[in-house]
């Protein structure tokens, strides 16, 4: 599985969100930006993203994932 495949999975599962994915060989860093994260706890944000990747995690295509989530406002404010 390639990073672009992970990107497609996340973006397909989280309407209106944009993802950036780095990595390969089953290990990825996923950064997702979208309004879907507004008002959610960190755990809920992680659960949303994991929900888009569960199949690939379950069948072993993804072994490790680091998730970073931002609302568009948070993304714009980062340094």
Order of alpha helices (4+ residues) and beta strands (2+ residues): alpha-beta-beta-alpha-beta-alpha
